[in-house]
Amino acid sequence: MTLEVTLDSQGGLAGPPRILRPNGGRPSEQQLLAEAQALEAIRARLPYRTAGLPGLGRRYRVGFGG
């Protein structure tokens, strides 16, 4: 599963994360649960700050699972 997030200049979310799903069909209940857990994992790590983080204010794709 992949989330698309945009960080603002403070390292927080600039808008709501987008869940990127493959086309077709409804997600299963297991998939919805995994997506909710991924969103919580992102929120729990914000604000994201590190020295020299390039591209704040840009979109990032974050993959979960394998």
N, CA and C atoms as an extended XYZ file, in Angstrom:
198
Properties=species:S:1:pos:R:3:atomname:S:1:resname:S:1:resid:I:1 pbc="F F F"
N         0.842       -1.168        0.000 N   MET     1
C         0.000        0.000        0.000 CA  MET     1
C         0.889        1.233        0.000 C   MET     1
N         0.432        2.251       -0.669 N   THR     2
C         1.213        3.482       -0.785 CA  THR     2
C         0.359        4.682       -0.390 C   THR     2
N         0.962        5.568        0.405 N   LEU     3
C         0.335        6.838        0.758 CA  LEU     3
C         1.121        7.954        0.094 C   LEU     3
N         0.423        8.994       -0.310 N   GLU     4
C         1.077       10.194       -0.824 CA  GLU     4
C         0.854       11.287        0.218 C   GLU     4
N         1.960       11.847        0.719 N   VAL     5
C         1.874       12.885        1.738 CA  VAL     5
C         2.627       14.125        1.263 C   VAL     5
N         2.158       15.276        1.691 N   THR     6
C         2.832       16.532        1.413 CA  THR     6
C         3.156       17.178        2.745 C   THR     6
N         4.444       17.464        2.945 N   LEU     7
C         4.885       18.105        4.180 CA  LEU     7
C         4.987       19.605        3.977 C   LEU     7
N         4.599       20.351        5.003 N   ASP     8
C         4.764       21.798        4.952 CA  ASP     8
C         6.161       22.164        5.461 C   ASP     8
N         6.462       23.423        5.525 N   SER     9
C         7.804       23.871        5.907 CA  SER     9
C         8.133       23.573        7.366 C   SER     9
N         7.119       23.223        8.168 N   GLN    10
C         7.330       22.888        9.576 CA  GLN    10
C         7.473       21.384        9.795 C   GLN    10
N         7.349       20.592        8.725 N   GLY    11
C         7.444       19.143        8.839 CA  GLY    11
C         6.122       18.469        9.144 C   GLY    11
N         5.031       19.235        9.112 N   GLY    12
C         3.691       18.682        9.327 CA  GLY    12
C         3.006       18.422        7.994 C   GLY    12
N         1.821       17.882        8.063 N   LEU    13
C         1.057       17.621        6.845 CA  LEU    13
C         0.521       18.924        6.263 C   LEU    13
N         0.727       19.123        4.989 N   ALA    14
C         0.202       20.306        4.305 CA  ALA    14
C        -1.238       20.080        3.867 C   ALA    14
N        -1.680       18.856        3.906 N   GLY    15
C        -3.043       18.481        3.533 CA  GLY    15
C        -3.252       17.036        3.917 C   GLY    15
N        -4.444       16.516        3.709 N   PRO    16
C        -4.682       15.127        4.078 CA  PRO    16
C        -3.885       14.176        3.183 C   PRO    16
N        -3.355       13.097        3.753 N   PRO    17
C        -2.662       12.109        2.932 CA  PRO    17
C        -3.634       11.468        1.944 C   PRO    17
N        -3.097       11.049        0.802 N   ARG    18
C        -3.902       10.328       -0.202 CA  ARG    18
C        -3.496        8.868       -0.178 C   ARG    18
N        -4.476        7.993       -0.192 N   ILE    19
C        -4.225        6.565       -0.298 CA  ILE    19
C        -4.233        6.228       -1.780 C   ILE    19
N        -3.131        5.666       -2.261 N   LEU    20
C        -3.024        5.303       -3.667 CA  LEU    20
C        -3.354        3.820       -3.801 C   LEU    20
N        -4.486        3.536       -4.433 N   ARG    21
C        -4.951        2.160       -4.611 CA  ARG    21
C        -4.919        1.795       -6.084 C   ARG    21
N        -4.667        0.519       -6.364 N   PRO    22
C        -4.778        0.084       -7.759 CA  PRO    22
C        -6.232        0.187       -8.212 C   PRO    22
N        -6.448        0.358       -9.492 N   ASN    23
C        -7.800        0.464      -10.029 CA  ASN    23
C        -8.546       -0.854       -9.874 C   ASN    23
N        -9.833       -0.736       -9.686 N   GLY    24
C       -10.696       -1.913       -9.677 CA  GLY    24
C       -11.070       -2.398       -8.295 C   GLY    24
N       -12.342       -2.709       -8.133 N   GLY    25
C       -12.852       -3.327       -6.921 CA  GLY    25
C       -12.783       -2.470       -5.679 C   GLY    25
N       -13.554       -2.896       -4.712 N   ARG    26
C       -13.552       -2.238       -3.419 CA  ARG    26
C       -12.460       -2.852       -2.554 C   ARG    26
N       -11.831       -2.053       -1.711 N   PRO    27
C       -10.827       -2.625       -0.810 CA  PRO    27
C       -11.495       -3.529        0.233 C   PRO    27
N       -10.776       -4.565        0.618 N   SER    28
C       -11.292       -5.466        1.646 CA  SER    28
C       -11.243       -4.788        3.006 C   SER    28
N       -11.907       -5.397        3.966 N   GLU    29
C       -11.877       -4.849        5.323 CA  GLU    29
C       -10.445       -4.871        5.863 C   GLU    29
N        -9.698       -5.910        5.532 N   GLN    30
C        -8.299       -6.005        5.949 CA  GLN    30
C        -7.479       -4.867        5.344 C   GLN    30
N        -7.738       -4.545        4.080 N   GLN    31
C        -7.027       -3.441        3.422 CA  GLN    31
C        -7.377       -2.109        4.084 C   GLN    31
N        -8.639       -1.895        4.391 N   LEU    32
C        -9.052       -0.650        5.048 CA  LEU    32
C        -8.392       -0.508        6.418 C   LEU    32
N        -8.292       -1.607        7.153 N   LEU    33
C        -7.634       -1.581        8.456 CA  LEU    33
C        -6.150       -1.249        8.304 C   LEU    33
N        -5.503       -1.871        7.321 N   ALA    34
C        -4.085       -1.587        7.074 CA  ALA    34
C        -3.879       -0.125        6.685 C   ALA    34
N        -4.777        0.429        5.885 N   GLU    35
C        -4.677        1.841        5.488 CA  GLU    35
C        -4.829        2.751        6.706 C   GLU    35
N        -5.766        2.446        7.583 N   ALA    36
C        -5.966        3.257        8.791 CA  ALA    36
C        -4.721        3.205        9.676 C   ALA    36
N        -4.108        2.037        9.789 N   GLN    37
C        -2.889        1.904       10.592 CA  GLN    37
C        -1.728        2.677        9.959 C   GLN    37
N        -1.641        2.667        8.648 N   ALA    38
C        -0.586        3.417        7.959 CA  ALA    38
C        -0.766        4.919        8.168 C   ALA    38
N        -1.998        5.394        8.094 N   LEU    39
C        -2.265        6.813        8.331 CA  LEU    39
C        -1.877        7.201        9.752 C   LEU    39
N        -2.187        6.345       10.718 N   GLU    40
C        -1.809        6.621       12.107 CA  GLU    40
C        -0.292        6.627       12.268 C   GLU    40
N         0.394        5.723       11.589 N   ALA    41
C         1.854        5.676       11.668 CA  ALA    41
C         2.465        6.972       11.150 C   ALA    41
N         1.918        7.504       10.072 N   ILE    42
C         2.408        8.781        9.521 CA  ILE    42
C         2.163        9.900       10.531 C   ILE    42
N         0.950        9.980       11.037 N   ARG    43
C         0.600       11.062       11.977 CA  ARG    43
C         1.428       10.990       13.262 C   ARG    43
N         1.746        9.777       13.708 N   ALA    44
C         2.499        9.612       14.953 CA  ALA    44
C         3.936       10.119       14.828 C   ALA    44
N         4.454       10.220       13.613 N   ARG    45
C         5.834       10.640       13.402 CA  ARG    45
C         5.947       12.122       13.042 C   ARG    45
N         4.845       12.858       13.079 N   LEU    46
C         4.875       14.272       12.708 CA  LEU    46
C         4.935       15.146       13.942 C   LEU    46
N         5.526       16.308       13.882 N   PRO    47
C         6.181       16.850       12.697 CA  PRO    47
C         7.505       16.132       12.433 C   PRO    47
N         7.827       15.982       11.158 N   TYR    48
C         9.031       15.294       10.736 CA  TYR    48
C        10.116       16.330       10.503 C   TYR    48
N        11.132       16.272       11.339 N   ARG    49
C        12.222       17.247       11.216 CA  ARG    49
C        13.546       16.517       11.205 C   ARG    49
N        14.396       16.934       10.319 N   THR    50
C        15.757       16.423       10.265 CA  THR    50
C        16.625       17.488        9.613 C   THR    50
N        17.857       17.531        9.995 N   ALA    51
C        18.765       18.541        9.439 CA  ALA    51
C        18.886       18.342        7.933 C   ALA    51
N        18.680       19.413        7.212 N   GLY    52
C        18.888       19.385        5.766 CA  GLY    52
C        17.874       18.577        4.978 C   GLY    52
N        16.669       18.370        5.520 N   LEU    53
C        15.662       17.621        4.776 CA  LEU    53
C        15.313       18.378        3.501 C   LEU    53
N        15.625       17.807        2.359 N   PRO    54
C        15.321       18.515        1.115 CA  PRO    54
C        13.844       18.407        0.757 C   PRO    54
N        13.355       19.421        0.134 N   GLY    55
C        12.039       19.347       -0.472 CA  GLY    55
C        10.856       19.480        0.455 C   GLY    55
N        10.994       20.107        1.603 N   LEU    56
C         9.805       20.326        2.411 CA  LEU    56
C         8.800       21.112        1.581 C   LEU    56
N         7.553       20.791        1.727 N   GLY    57
C         6.526       21.411        0.921 CA  GLY    57
C         6.265       20.644       -0.357 C   GLY    57
N         6.902       19.495       -0.501 N   ARG    58
C         6.706       18.664       -1.683 CA  ARG    58
C         6.000       17.376       -1.309 C   ARG    58
N         5.523       16.677       -2.339 N   ARG    59
C         4.833       15.412       -2.129 CA  ARG    59
C         5.840       14.269       -2.051 C   ARG    59
N         5.499       13.319       -1.191 N   TYR    60
C         6.296       12.120       -1.037 CA  TYR    60
C         5.377       10.914       -1.093 C   TYR    60
N         5.860        9.824       -1.651 N   ARG    61
C         5.124        8.575       -1.635 CA  ARG    61
C         5.801        7.652       -0.626 C   ARG    61
N         4.983        7.132        0.267 N   VAL    62
C         5.486        6.283        1.351 CA  VAL    62
C         4.829        4.922        1.204 C   VAL    62
N         5.655        3.884        1.062 N   GLY    63
C         5.132        2.527        0.901 CA  GLY    63
C         5.122        1.765        2.217 C   GLY    63
N         4.098        0.954        2.426 N   PHE    64
C         3.969        0.101        3.600 CA  PHE    64
C         3.757       -1.330        3.131 C   PHE    64
N         4.259       -2.258        3.891 N   GLY    65
C         4.037       -3.660        3.565 CA  GLY    65
C         5.054       -4.171        2.583 C   GLY    65
N         4.788       -5.370        2.105 N   GLY    66
C         5.787       -5.932        1.207 CA  GLY    66
C         5.268       -6.892        0.244 C   GLY    66
